[in-house]
Amino acid sequence: MKKEAWARYVNRHITPGSNLPRLSREELERWQRFSLLVPPDGEYCPTDLERTLALLMLERAILAGQKAKSR
């Protein structure tokens, strides 16, 4: 899947009560620049879902930690 389709696919798998941020194309591009999530053939596949959700959870934790430090 291309980036836009992948973002829609992932966002459909995020449950409303999870407080995970919604995935955007910009996040995918940033993760690719940092070599965190680079699809081998230039397209994402369902096996990338777990890694994508893990990255969203990690970002949520980092943001929560930054907010806690700024208080």
N, C-alpha and C positions, 0 to 999 in steps of 0.2 A: 504494500500500500504506500502511496505517496504521503507526504507529511500531513496535508489537510485531512485526508481520509483516516490516517492513523490517529490524529488528534480526536476526531469524532468517535472512532472505535474505542479508544481508551476512555474518553469521557463517558461513554455509555456504560462502562464497567465500574465507574466510581459511584458508590452508593451515596445517597444524599447525606446520611448521618456521619460520614467518614471524616469530614472536614478537610479532605484532600483538595488542593488547588486544582482547577481545571487545566488540562494540558493545552498548550498553544503551539503554533508553528514556531514562534520565537524561542520558546523553551527547547524545542527539538533542535533548532539551529545552534543554540548556545551549547547544548549537550554534545552536539556533533563536533563543534569547535574544540571542546575540552576532551574529546574522544571518550565520552562516557556512554554514548549510545550511537553507534555507527552501524547502520544496516549494511550487510556485506554486498548486496547487489543494488544498493541505493533505494531499496524499498523495504518497509517494515512488514513483519509477518506476525501471526498470533503468538509465536514463541517469544517475541520481544515484550509481551504484555507484562510479565512478572518484573522484568528489569525496569520497565517504564514506571510501573506503580511503585517500585522500591525507590526510584529516584525522586518521585513526587513525595513519598513519605520522608525521605532524607531532607528534601528542601523544606518541608513543613516543620521538621524538627529544628533545622538550622534557624529558620525565621522565628520560631518560638523562643529559641535560646537567645537570639539577638534582642527580641522584645523584652525578655526577662532581664537582660543585662542593662537595658536602657532605662529601667524603672528606678 
